[in-house]
Amino acid sequence: MADSDVKAPTKAAKLTYQGKVVSDKMDKTIVVEVTNRALHRLYKKYVTVSKRLKAHDETNDANIGDTVRVESARPISKQKRWKLVEIVERAK
């Protein structure tokens, strides 16, 4: 196998989600709830599926009710694997 046959590892695409901030009480951490509507396999009705992600907010800029975009990141703490990319819409 020649050196030209070896390919450099490629970076995986980062996952991004958009959701609402449900908690900002921790320092530099926000809890974002991401909801998705999925079709139930048996009953063929739409079910709302939600997940809560802990995201790193370096500047403590996001507040409760804001719509934000988060991106996957390296593990920052035991539960934080996401970081805040942007605040899409401020709470009214």
C-alpha positions as semicolon CSV with decimal commas, in nm:
position;residue;x (nm);y (nm);z (nm)
1;M;0,000;0,000;0,000
2;A;0,154;0,327;-0,112
3;D;0,136;0,656;0,077
4;S;-0,093;0,801;-0,189
5;D;-0,355;0,533;-0,113
6;V;-0,398;0,647;0,248
7;K;-0,676;0,900;0,293
8;A;-0,691;1,153;0,571
9;P;-0,982;1,109;0,813
10;T;-1,276;1,333;0,734
11;K;-1,466;1,533;0,993
12;A;-1,819;1,421;1,068
13;A;-2,096;1,673;1,008
14;K;-2,215;1,838;1,329
15;L;-2,576;1,788;1,430
16;T;-2,779;2,104;1,475
17;Y;-3,115;2,143;1,645
18;Q;-3,346;2,436;1,699
19;G;-3,552;2,460;2,016
20;K;-3,674;2,671;2,305
21;V;-3,477;2,752;2,619
22;V;-3,663;2,610;2,920
23;S;-3,400;2,686;3,186
24;D;-3,107;2,924;3,223
25;K;-3,047;2,895;3,598
26;M;-2,707;2,728;3,571
27;D;-2,392;2,928;3,503
28;K;-2,292;2,914;3,134
29;T;-2,548;2,637;3,071
30;I;-2,895;2,639;2,917
31;V;-3,150;2,362;2,883
32;V;-3,305;2,352;2,535
33;E;-3,620;2,154;2,457
34;V;-3,632;2,027;2,098
35;T;-3,969;1,899;1,975
36;N;-4,041;1,688;1,670
37;R;-4,366;1,551;1,528
38;A;-4,337;1,185;1,426
39;L;-4,593;0,956;1,268
40;H;-4,685;0,662;1,492
41;R;-4,612;0,337;1,310
42;L;-4,920;0,149;1,420
43;Y;-5,185;0,416;1,477
44;K;-5,078;0,652;1,196
45;K;-5,131;0,956;1,416
46;Y;-4,879;1,230;1,479
47;V;-4,709;1,219;1,817
48;T;-4,501;1,503;1,958
49;V;-4,162;1,375;2,067
50;S;-3,940;1,608;2,269
51;K;-3,590;1,591;2,409
52;R;-3,406;1,820;2,647
53;L;-3,044;1,906;2,574
54;K;-2,797;2,085;2,798
55;A;-2,597;2,336;2,594
56;H;-2,295;2,552;2,671
57;D;-2,370;2,927;2,666
58;E;-2,036;3,102;2,724
59;T;-2,176;3,454;2,765
60;N;-2,501;3,367;2,952
61;D;-2,682;3,548;2,671
62;A;-2,989;3,321;2,621
63;N;-3,295;3,357;2,843
64;I;-3,602;3,143;2,911
65;G;-3,838;3,138;2,612
66;D;-3,575;3,224;2,348
67;T;-3,561;3,015;2,034
68;V;-3,201;2,903;1,984
69;R;-2,990;2,688;1,755
70;V;-2,750;2,440;1,917
71;E;-2,472;2,233;1,762
72;S;-2,305;1,913;1,877
73;A;-1,968;1,961;2,045
74;R;-1,706;1,768;2,235
75;P;-1,809;1,669;2,589
76;I;-1,787;1,978;2,808
77;S;-1,917;1,817;3,128
78;K;-2,104;1,503;3,232
79;Q;-2,425;1,604;3,054
80;K;-2,323;1,892;2,824
81;R;-2,254;1,780;2,466
82;W;-2,400;2,082;2,285
83;K;-2,304;2,446;2,237
84;L;-2,512;2,751;2,158
85;V;-2,463;2,869;1,798
86;E;-2,712;3,155;1,775
87;I;-3,026;3,301;1,925
88;V;-3,284;3,284;1,648
89;E;-3,562;3,475;1,823
90;R;-3,584;3,649;2,160
91;A;-3,873;3,582;2,397
92;K;-4,139;3,852;2,399
